[in-house]
Amino acid sequence: MSLNLVHDFGFFRYDPNAIQFLDYEEIPLAPEAACVGLEIRVVGNDSGEKVSILAGTIARLDRDAPQYTKDGYNDFNTFYLQAASGTKGGSSGSPVIDWQGRAVALNAGGKTTTASAFFLPLERVVRALKFFQKGGESYTSKWEVVSIPRGTLQTTFLHKGFDEIRRLGLQSETEQMARHASAQGETGMLVVDSVVPGGPTHNHLEPGDVLVRVTREVITQFLRLETLLDDSVEQNIELEIERGGTPLSVQLVVQDLHSITPAHFLEVSGAVIHPLSYQQARNFRFQCGLVYVSEPGYMLSRAAVPRHAIIKKLAGEEISKLEDLISVLSKLSQGSRVPLEYISYTDRHRRKFVLVTVDRHEWYAPPQIYTRDDSSGLWTVKPAFQLEFMLPSGVNVEATPMEHIHAYNHQGLTDGATTMETSSEHASAVLHSQNETVMLEDTIAKENVLLRDGQGAAAVANASIAERVIEPTLVMFEVHVPPSCMLDGVHSQHFSGTGVIIYHSHSMGLVAVDKNTVAVSSSDVMLSFAAYPIEIPGEVVFLHPVHNFALVAYDSSALGPVGVSAVQAAELLPDPALRRGDSVYLVGLNRSLQATSRKSVVTNPCATLNIGSADCPRYRATNMEVVELDTDFGSAFSGVLTDEHGRVRAIWASFSTQLKVGSNTSEDHHFVRGIPVYAISQVLHNIISGGNGPHLLINGVKRPMPLIRILEVELYRTLLSKARSFGLSNDWIQALIKKDPVRRQVLRVKGCLAGSKAENLLEQGDMVLAVNKEPVTCFRDIENVCHALDIGESGGELNMTIFRQGRELDLVVGTDVRDGNGTTRVINWCGCIVQDPHPAVRALGFLPEEGHGVYVARWCRGSPVHRYGLYALQWIVEVNGKPTPDLDAFVNVTKELEHGEFVRVRTIHLNSKPRVLTLKQDLHYWPTWELRFDPETAIWHRQTIKALDCQNL
């Protein structure tokens, strides 16, 4: 493929052997045949399937180029043909032919509000084609690079009529000379519209200058101007202009357009960064070659760096070219936070300052450089620098992320930039300097705390006891989910909310927060403490499989001595349960990290949630009773509910659901309710005392994590008055009322999770009357008997009494054991992200019999699966006829596939509809890779399963 760098056309090469069974002919090109009044036909493909032929007559030959969006390519310095042919979208590039079947132009664009269409003349197309034809004569079997000379002045000209040019000050003698020297019917001349800073004409030409001559030749048309420039690359030319009626002459050097066209770009953490191209430099009026953010990706978007930004500084070092940026990145350690300065074309006169966090986990491939290879037509890739440079210098590899950042903060912005020193004097000097820095930071921190206490004395005096007690335990969360691993149906890349510290020691801290803030473990969490002005990272250590809460760990040593003493853990009060009419204090944080509270009254301590499935299955709270209040601070405010002494009775958590808007669309809706802390208290006790599950590295210490035994059945409540109508006996009604005179309800089965031990035993509509001969009336009763199974030796089974269609039945139902890790493995193949089906998918009650271990959670735009239609919300059950029941089998099958091979894929959708499709594997741009969480190191590691070796292209 070869693209013209200014005009709206390009060339694609193909293998003639691939179309040997088709009849085709070359269309003769006749650009000189285009004239006003010529009847033409546009042979297009408007609908994507049918060939359409539209008629028209060329009305104008000197139509200025259509103006496109500033976000991308914009043709200029070109005359277009105009005709009322009514061409539509999809026919761009179609030939415009005359009555002899000769192509006179290419269809380039049109207006949707009228029948006007614009055609690109073929003069420059013919010139480029001749270079290809001449180059093709010099090779036989292998494609070789063909260079097409292109010259530029980095200046945009407009063709304006003589009447307007006179108002610009054009002398009448110059006008007469231009009319006589030009073709008959000439109506105007070329006028400078814009000049790119730093280009050949910068400080020489100005907008409004009228071009008279180039190398003593009168120029009034774009075509002749471009011909002269293309034939004078890297040569001196003389431009004669008139500026306000004053003749001027300037000597310029024609620049090679290829030299300012990016031929390489940097890909880091999903961001695409390259030298600023001529097109965008012209659009934004910046100098060519600046470090330009084409796509911010994850790392930069996390720091709120927008598209089209120009990076000026990173980690305190000036960035003037892409090589400077790569050099600075190679010196940064994983997990470090450094300042970045940038400017934007929308606010070009002010620099913006942000903090960029280098990825600690391997969410993306290491930084890579892509370089255009004109001989193969591909972009070859190579590492931007050696990977070992990404590790912190002088820091143990097994150190925790908090220690990395703590070390980085003490070393300054040059962490990793200096070489290793063996001198003991140097080491002692550095240690002494760091100790002084620590003492200074502690002193400043103490002063800040005292100052804050002094300034907030009046506010504290007015605060309740509950607010004063609970404020040091509150934490503000900022959570970012990388686009490369948006697992389990997570619906956003950014979340925020308030959590509460439930455990705090010198070695570890634990914070409880709702799962609408921390939805998945594959995320980056930043914690800001209300008691101490510091922001440190946290690690997700537990996601409850049923309840809407997660636990996040932090390194207490990162707080420093003052922070460790200022931050406190809340006291949890799980029992007695809240009752209707109880007074509680709702306490949380605003965006300024200031505690906000109000006294409220519990209106319903056991409200049942009924959240339906989202369009894309994701976590939803089920089998939960929540607390409702008479007044709160709105749906965006989260925090805790405490008693008058500041003891936490419930966390005030955010929940997510979808509401239907119209017939085909849905909107995310958030609301807040209280979650009693009894489940949080149980999990905390198991973590501190040592759980019964696998070990997880938390702050350098391996701790056994708890396993949760649950009955994987979705339940809902039915009033006893309704249950009587279904035939439930009076004896059972009285027994349930005696057990719980407040709720007066019975639990019914809404559905079993597919693949659970209860799936083939319980049916929809079953009423759960008793478990182990004890009546049950609420979700907590079920949880308590499941928890008791871990203490006893019953084999994990429940003796359940149910009421089904007028009959009482005794069933032995198995329970399932789940951990709090969430999804810990994901594979990207051909641009689709596959994983094990998460609980929200299994809650729909269906798993394919052919295999259900390869669930497509996401897909990437521009990938092979996007092109061929392998979208999300379906299972891949076969690849080339080979079953793929799980991820291991899927990896084994796809590893055998070669680059460019067409693959037959059999899928089954969530609605159980099977489908077979084919796609072409592209290992060059879309290699197969795996992302897996390692509990031994608490790091997400990325491994390439299969990729194309660029050396063999």
N, C-alpha and C positions, 0 to 999 in steps of 0.2 A: 504494500500500500504506500502511496505517496500523496501527501496533501499539499495543496497550494497554500502558502502562508499568508496570503492576503485575500485572494479571491475565493469564491464559494464553489470550489470544485476539487476533486481529488482523483487519483488513479488507483485501481485495485488490479492486482495480477491474479490469474487463476491458471489451473492446469487444464489445457484443452482436452486431455485424455479423460477428464472427469465428465465431459459432456459429449462423448463420442457417439452416443446414440441419439443425439438431438441435431436437428438441422438449424444452422445459424448462419447469418451473413453479417459482414461488416457494413456499417452505415457510412457513406461518404460524407465528409465534412466540408461545408461551404460557407464559412463565416462571411465572405464577401457578398453573399446573396441576400443578406438581411437588409431590408429597406422598408421605408414607410409605404403602407398599402399592400405589402406582401401577404397573401393568404397563407396561413400556416395551419398545421395540425399538431396537437400535443398528444403523443402516445403515452399514456400514463397507466397507473395501477392504483386508482383511488380507493377501492374497497378492500384491497389486500388480496383479492382472488381474481377479479375480472379485469381484463385489459379494456381501457376506455380511450376513445379518440375524441378530443374536443377541438372544435374549429375556432378560428379567430383571425383577426387582421392586425398586423403590427401598426400601432398608432404613433409611437414615439421611439426614437432611437437614443435619446439623451436623458433618459430618466435616471435620477440619482438612486443610489443603492438603498434598498430597504434597511431601516435601522432596527437592529435586534436588541435583545436585552443586554445590559452591561455585565451580566453574570458570565458571559461566554463570548463566542466568536461574533464578530461584527464586520461584515464586508464594507469596504470603503475604497475611495479613489477609483471608482468603476462606473461606467455608464451601463444601464440596463435597458433592454427592450421592453416595451409595454404593449399589452394587447388585452382585449376583453374576452378572454377565452374561458373564464370561470373555472380554472383548475382548483382542485381541492387538496387537502393534506394527504400525504402518502404518494404523491406523484412528483415530488422533488427529484431532480436529476433526470427526468424523462426527456427524451429528445424532442426538439421542436423542428419539424420537417416541412419543407416546401412541397410544391406540387410534383417535383421531380424525385421526391424521396430523399433529398439531401438534408442533413442536419444543419440548421443555421444557428441554433442556440440550444441552451439547456434550461429546462424549467427550474426556476430557483425559488419562487415564492409567490404569494398572492395576498389579497385582502379578503377577510372573511365577510366583511360587510358589503362588498361590491363584487363585481365579476372581474376586476382587474387582476392581471397576472404579470409577473416580471420574469424575463428571460435573460440569462447570462450569455453575452456574446462569446464566440468561440476562438477569437484570435489568440488569446493567451493559452487556451487549451491546445490549439494546433501547435504552438511553439513548444509546449512541454511534451507533447506527443512525439514530435520530431526528435527530441533529445532521447526519449526512450527507444524509439526505433533505431536511432543511430547507435545507441549503446547496446541494443540487442544484437546487432551484427557482430559484436566483438566477443560474445560468449556463446557457448553451445548448450551445455547441460545445466550449469549452475548459474543462479541469479547473481548478478554483480551490481554493486551500487552505481546508480546513474545520478550524477550531480547536475542539477538544473540551476544555473546562475540566477540569483535574485538580488537586486540592489534596492536599498531603501535610504531615505533621508529621515525616517521616523517623523514624518510630517503628513498631516491630513489636508488635502486640498478639496475645495468645493468648486463646482462649475456654476458661476453666477452670470446673469444677464448683463449686457452692457449698461442698461439703465441703472442698475444697482451699483455697478462698478464705478460709474461716473460719480455717484454720491460718495464713494470711498476716495475720490480724488484723482481718478485716472485722467491723464491729460488727453485732450482730443486728438493730438497728433499720434499718440500711442494707440488710441482706438482705431484710427484710420489705418495705421500700419498693420495692426493685428487683423483687421477685416480683409485687407488686400493679401496678406501673407497666408491666410487660412483658406480652407475649402469654402466653396460658395455656400451661403446659408448659415455661416457661423453666427451664433447669437450671443456669445459671451466668452469669458476667459476664466482661468483657474485662480482661485484666491485661497490663501493660507487660512485654514480653519483652526488647527491646533498643532502644537509642537511638543514632542515628548521631552521632558527634562533630561539632560545629559546626552541627547542625540546629536547627530551631525549639525543640525540647524539650530540647536539651542544657543541663544544669545546672538543669533544671526538673522533669523526670520521671526516675524511676529504675526499673530492673527490679524487679518485685514490686508496683508501684503498681496499685491497683484503680481502674479508670475507673468513675465513678458518673454524672456528668452532663456534657453538652456544651451550653453555652449554655442551662442550666437544664432540659435535656431528658434524661431517664434513657436511657442508651444501653447495651444489652447485646448488640447484634448488629453484625456487620461492615457489613452493607448500609446500615443507617441512619447509621453513623459515616461511611462514605464519601460518602453523599449530602450530609451536612452539610459535609464538607471540600470536596467538588467545588463546592458552591454558595457557598463562602466564601473563594475564592482571593484572597490579598492582603488579607484582612480579619482583624480581631481576633476571637478566640473565647475563651470562658472554659471551662476544664476543672476539674471538681471530682473529686478523687481521695481515696482513703484510703491512707495509708502506715503500715503497722503499726498500724492502728486509729485513726490521727490524721487527721482531715479536713483537706484542703488545697485551696486554690484557686489556679490559675495562669492568667495572661493570655498568650496566644500569638497569633502571626500565622501564618496558614495560608500555606505556601509554594506557589508555582506549580511543579508537578512538571515541567513542560516546561523550566523554567529550569535545572534540574540534570540534564537529560538531554543527553548529548553530541550536538551537531549538526554537529561537524566533527572531523577527526582529521588527524594528520601522518603521512605516509609517507616514511621516509628509510631508504635502504639496506635495503629490505625490511621494516623495522620499522613497526609500527602503534602510534602513541602518541596518546592523547587524554585529556581531563579524566576523572577518575574518576567513573563513573556512580553513581547512587543504589543500583542493585542490588549492584554490587561494593563500594561503600562500606559497605553494610549487611552484606555477607558478611565483609569483612575488617576492619570497624570502623575505617575511616579516614574522614577528612573528604572530602566531595564536592568535585570540582574539582581534586584533586591530579593531577600529571602521571603518568599510568598507562601502563605498557608492556603493551599487549594482546598483541603479538607482537614478540619481540626482533629478528627479521630477521637480517641478516648482521653488520652492524657491532656491534650490541650483544651478540649471541650469541658473537661472536669474543672479546669481553671478559668472557664468562661472566655477562652480565646475564640473569636468568631472566624468564620470563613472570610477570605480576602484580607486577613491581617498581614502586616509586614513586621517581622520580628527584628527588633533593633538591639536588644541585649538579652543575654541569658547568663544567669549566675554571675552577674557583674561584669561580663566580658562583652565587648562590642561585637555585633554580628552584622557583617557587611556582605557576606557571600555564604553560599551553602556549606562550603568547606569549614568556615568558622563555626557554624552550628554543629557540624559533625564532631569537630574537635572538642567542643565544650561537652557535648553529650557523652563522649567517650571517657570523660573524667568524672562523671557523676556516678554515685553509688545507687544501687537499687533501694527504693524507698525514701531517697533524699528529697527535700523540698527546697527549691531554689526560686529566686525572683526572675520574672520575665517581663521585659518591656516591649510593647508593640504599638503600632499606630494603625488606624483604620481609615479607609478613604472617606468614610462618612463623617469622621471627626479627625481630620488629618493634622490639625494644628496642636493637638494635645496627645501626649504619650499616656498609655494605660499601663498600670503596674499590677501584676497578678503573681500568685505563687503556684508554681508547677510542681506536682508530685510525680517523681519518676516511678513507674510501675514496679512494685515489689514482687508481685506474682507474675507469672509468665502468661498474662492474658493474650499477648500477641507475640509473633515471631520477633527475634532480635532486630534492631534497626538494620534496614537493608537499602541498598542503592540499586535502582533500576536504571539501566542505560539502553537507549534505543539502538538497535542493531539493524541498519538499513539493508544489510545483505540477506538477513533472514526474515525481516519484517516483524521481529519480536522485540520485546523489552527484556534484556537479560538481567539477572539479579545476582548480587553478591553482598556479603556482609559489609556493613558500613565501617565496622571496626572490630577488633578482637573482643570476644565476649568477656574475657577475664577482666577487662578494664571496667566492666559494669559492677564488679564486686568492690565493696568499700576497702580502701587500702588500710592495712593495719588492724582490721576488724575480723574477728573469727567468723567463718562462714556460718557456724551454727548459732551465732548470736541472734537474739530476737529482733524483730523489726523496730521495736521501740528503742533498743540499744543502738541500732544503726542511726536512727534519727537523732538520738541524744548525742551520739558521738559526732554526728555531722554538725549539729548546732554548735558544739564546742570547737570544732575545727574551722568553722567559717565556710565561706562559699567556695574555697579552693580545695575542698575535700577530694582526694584522689588525684589532684593535679600535680602535686609534688612527688618526686621520686623517693624511694625508700632510702633512709639514712641509717647507717650502722654506728654512728658516733654516739657514745654514751653522753657526751656533753650536750649534744643536740637533743637527745631523748629527754634528759633531765630538764633542759630548758623548756621543751614543749610541755612536759608534765607540769612544771611550775606555772607556766602560762595558763594551762587549762585549769589548774586548781584556783588560780586567781580569778579566772573567768567565772568558775562555778560560785566562788564566794561573792563576786560582784553581782552575779545573777540572783543569788539568794537574797542579798541585801536589797537589791532593787525590788525583788518580789515581795519581801516583807514590807517595804515602804509602800508599795502599791496596795497591799492588803490593808495596811493601816489607813492609807488615804481613802480607800474605798469604804472602809468601816466608818471613817469620819464623815465622808460625804453622804453616806447612806444612813447616818444615825437617826435622822428624823423619820426616814421611811421605815427603818426597823422598829422604831418606837410605836408606829401605827400598825405594824404587822401583828398578826395573831401568833400565839405560841406555836401553833402547828406550822405556820409559814416559816418562822425562824428556825424551827427544828429541822424541817425537811429541805430547806433551800440548799444546804451543803451537800445534799445527796442527789441533786438533780443534774442531769447531763443533757446537752443538746446534741442531736445526731445529724450528721450530713452523710448520706449514703449514696454511692455511685455504683452502678452496675455496668460493667463493660459490655458493649454491643456484641462482642465476640462470644459471649457466654451468658446470654439472657435466658436462663433455664426456667423450668417449671412454670412457664406461662407468665412470668413477671411482666407487668404491663407498663413499666416506666424505667428510665435509666437513672432517675434521681429521686430520692426521698429525703424527708427531714421530719424530725419529731423529737419528743422529749422522753427520756428514760430515767430510771431511778437506780441508784447504786444499792445493791443488796448484799454485797460482800466487798470488804476493803481491808487489805493487809499490805505489808511492805513488799510482798512478792507478787500479789495478784489482786485485781479488782474485777468484779462482775457487775454488769448493768443489765437490767431487765427493760425490754422495750417491746412494743407491739410489732407483729409481722407485716403490718402495712408500712412500717418504716424500714425494717430489716426483713426483706422478703425471701432472699436466697443467700446461701453461704458464699457464692461466687460474687463477692462485692467488696468494695473498699469503704471502710467506715472511719469517719473522723469524729472525735468526741471533744466537745467544749464544755468545761466544767463551770458551774455557777459559783463554786466556792473559791476558784483559783483561776486566774486568767491564763489559760494554756489550752492548746489544741494538740491532741495526740491521736495516733491511729488506734483502732480497736480491731479485734478479730472475732468473727462469729464462731462461737463454740457450741451452740445448741439451738436448734429450731424445733419447737414442740410439734409433733405430728398432728395434733388435734387442736390444742388451744392456741389462741392468737397472741403468743409471746415468744420472744427469742432472748437468748443470753449472749452478751458480748463481753469479751475479756479485754483488759488493758493492763499495761505494765505500770505498776505504781511507781517504780523507780524513775520513770520518765517525768513524773510530776516534780521531782526534786524534794528536798527535805521539808520545805515550807508547804508545798502542795500536798504532800502525803499527810501532813498534820491538819491541813485545812479541809480536805475532802473527807467525808464521813459516809458510812453505810446506814441505810434506813433500817428501822426496826419493823419487821413484818408481824402482823397480827391476823393470822388466818382464821382463828376462832375467838369468840363466837361469830357466826355468820351475820351479815347485816340484815336488818329487818326494816319493814316499811315504817317510815316516820323517823328513822334515826338521822341525827344531824352529822354531817361530815364536812370536811374542808377540801375543796378542790384546789390543788396547788400545782402550778406548772411554770414554764418559762416562756417569756416572750422573745422576740428576735434580738433583743438587746441583752439577753441572758439575765434578765431581771425576773425575780419571782413574782408571780401574780396569783392571788388566791381569792376565794369567796366561800362563804358558808352556804351550804345547800342542804336539802332534805331528800332522803331516799324515797322515791315514789314507788319503785318496783325493784326489789332486790333479786328477783329471779325471772327476769324477762327472757323469753326464748327467742333466739335469733332464727330467722328464716331467710337465708341468702341464697338466691338461685345461682346456677352455673353461668359463668360468663361465656361470651362468644368464643373466646380462646380460653380453654380451661386453665384456671389458676387457683391458688389457695383461697379458700373461703371458709369462714368459721362455721363449724357444725357441732352439734351435740354440746352446746355451750349455753349457760345461763349468765346473763349480764345484769349489771346494775344500772338503773335509770334514775336521773335526778330531776328535780323540779326546774332548776336553772343551771346553765353552764356558760362557757365562753364561746360557743360556736363549734362548728365541725372541724376547724383547723387547730384547735387547742387540745393538747394532750398533756398528761401529767399523772398525778396520783390522787387518791382519796384517802384522807387520814382522819383519825379521831382528833379530839381536842389536844391531845398530848403529842401529836405528830407521828403516831404509829400508823403504818400503811395498812389499810384495809383492802384496797383494790388499786390496780393501775387504771388510769383513765386512758383508754386505748382507742386507736383509730381503726376502723373497719372499712373495707372496700367492697363495693357491689356495682352492678351495672343496671341502669334504668333504660328502658326502651324509649326512644324518641322517634316517633313516627312508626312506620311499618318495617323499615329495613335497617335502621341505625340505632346504636346504643351509646350511652354516655356513662363514663365512670362517675360514681357518686361515693362520697366519703361521709361517714358519720362516726360519732364517738360514744362509747359506752364503758362502763366499769367492769373489769375482770377481777374477780376475787383472787387473792394471792395464795390460796391453799395449794394449787398446783405448782406455782413458782417456789413456794417454800419446800415442797417435796423434792423437786429437782435440785434446788440449792443444797439441801441436806445430802443428797446422794453424791453430788459433785465434791463437796467438802470432805465427806466421810469416805468416799471411794465408791464409784458405781460398779455395776456388774457388766459393763459393756467394754468395748475396745478402748485402748488408750489413745489419748490425744495430747500432743505437745502444746502446752500453754505456758508462755513466757519461759521457755527452756526446761520446763518440768513436765514429764509425762504423767498424766492423770487419767485414771479409769473413768469413763463417762457413763452416765446412766442409760439404761434401756427402758423403754416405756411399753408396757403390755396393754393393748387396747382391743376392744371388740370393734372390728372394722365394719361397722354397720351405721348408716346414717339414720338417726331417729328424729321423731318429731312428737310433740305433745298433742293429746286429744282430751278435751274435757270429759269428765266422767258422765256428764249428762248426755253427751254424744255417744260415748261408749255404750251406755245402756241401750241406746237405739240400735246399736250393732249387735245386741244380744248378750252383752256381758252380764253375768249373774249379779244379783244383789249382794251375795256373800262377798264376792271379790270387790265390789264397789265399796262396801263397808270396810273391808280390810285395807284398801288403799286409802280411804279417808282417815282411818285410825292411824295408819303409818304417817300420813302427811295431811293434816287438816287444812293447811294453807293453800297448797297447790291444787288439790282436787283434780288430778289429771292422771292419765295413763300414757306410757310411751308406746309409740307405734313405729314400725319399720318402714322407712321411706325407700331404702334400697341398701344392698350390700356392695361393698367395694369389690370390683372384679379381681379375682385371684386371691381373695381372702378365704380363711378357713370357714367362715360363716356363709359363704356365697350360696352353696347348694342346700343349706339347711333352713335358713330364714327366708321368708317371702314378704313381698311388699304388702303392707296392711296388717301384718301380725302385731298383736298387742302383747307387749312384754309385761307379764304380771309379777313374776318372782324369779329370783336367781338364787340357787342353793336354798330353796324353800323360804326365802325372805322376800317380802314384797318390795318392789322398787317403784319409785315414783318420779325420779329425776335423774339427770345425767350423772350426777356425782355418785349416786348409788351404784351405777354400773362401773364407774372408775374405781370405786373403793373395792368392789369384789375382784376386779381385775388386778388391782394392786396387791390384794391379799393372796393371789395365786403365786406371786413371787416369793412370799414368805413361807407358804406351805409347800406341799409336795403333791399337788393334784394333777400335775401334767399339763397345766395350762388350759383346762376345759371348764366350762360353766354348765351347770345343770339348770336349764331355763324352762320356766313354765310360760307358755304363750297361749293366746286365744286366737284361733284361726277359723274363720267362716263358721262360727257357732260351736266350735269344739275346743276343748282344752287339751293341749299337747305338752308332754315333757320331752325336751330335746337336750342332747349333750352337744354343745357348740364350742368349737375351738376358738382360741384367741390368737392374736398375732403380736409379735414383738418387733418394735421399730426403734431405730436410734434417732438421734437429733442432728444428724449430719446433713440431711437433705440430699440432693443429687450431687454426687462427687465425681462423675465421669461424663464427658461429652466428646463427641466425635464430629468433625466437620469433613464431609465428603461432597465434592463437587459444588460446594456452597450451601449445602443444607446441614443444619445442626441437629444431630440425632442424639437421643438419650433414652434411658429406661423410662417407661411411662410413670409419671409422678402421681401422687394420690388424687389430685384433682381430675386426672384423666380416668383413673380407675374408678372414681366415684360415679362416673357415668354408667357403670355397670356392664361394660363391654370390653373384651379383649379378643383379638382374632385367634381362632384355633390354630391357624397356620404358624403362629409365632407373634409375640407381642413385645419383644425386647428392643426393637429398633423404632422408636417413635420420633417423627420429624417435628421438632419444636419450633424451628425458625428456618428461614432461608435468606440468602443474601442477594441483593440486587446486582444484576450484571453477571451472575454466575451461570453455569450450565443448567442447574435446576430451575433457575428463573426463566431461562430461554425455552426450556422444554416442558415447563409446567409442573415440576415436582414441588408442590407447595407444602405448607405445614398442615398439622392436624390429621396426619395419617401415618400408618405403619408401613415400613418396607419389609415385606415378608419373603421376597425372592429377588435375587439378582442373577440374571442369566440362567434362570431355572434352578438355582441352588438356594435352598432355604436359608433364611437368616433369622433364627429364633431369638438370638441375643446379640449383644454388641461384639462379643468375641468372634462369633461365627460371621458376623458382618465384616469385621476387620479382615478375617482370613479370606473371605471371598473377594473383597475389593482390592486386596493386595495383589491379586493375580491379574487385575485389569491393567491394560497398557494405556499409555497416553494416546489420545485421539481415537480410542476404540469406542464404538457404539455399544451401549449397555442396555439390556432389556430389564426393566424394573417392574415388579408387581407390587402394588400397594393396596391397602384397605383403609378407607376413610373412617372417621369417627362414626359416621352414619352407617357403617358396615358395608359400604359400596366398594366392590373391588374395581381395580383399574390396572391396565398394563400400558406402559409408555417406554419410550426409548430416549436416551440422552447420550451426548458425546462427552466423554471424560476429557478434561483439560488439566493435566498435572503441572503445566507450566505456571499458569496464573492461579490455579485452584488446587494446590496439593492437599492430600489427605493428612489430617493431623488430629491429635488427641489431646485433650486437656483433662488432667486428673488431679484430684486433691490427695496429697500425701500426708497422713496423720503423723508420720514420724518427724516431719519437718514443718508441718502446718503451712505448707506452701502449695499453690497450684502450679504443677509442672506441665509444660507443653512438650509434646514429642511428635516429630514428623513421622508418619507411617509410610507414606510413599510420595515422592516428588520427582520431578523431571530434572535430570542433570543437565545444566545449561551447557556443559562442555560437549555434550553429544548432539547439540542442535545442528 
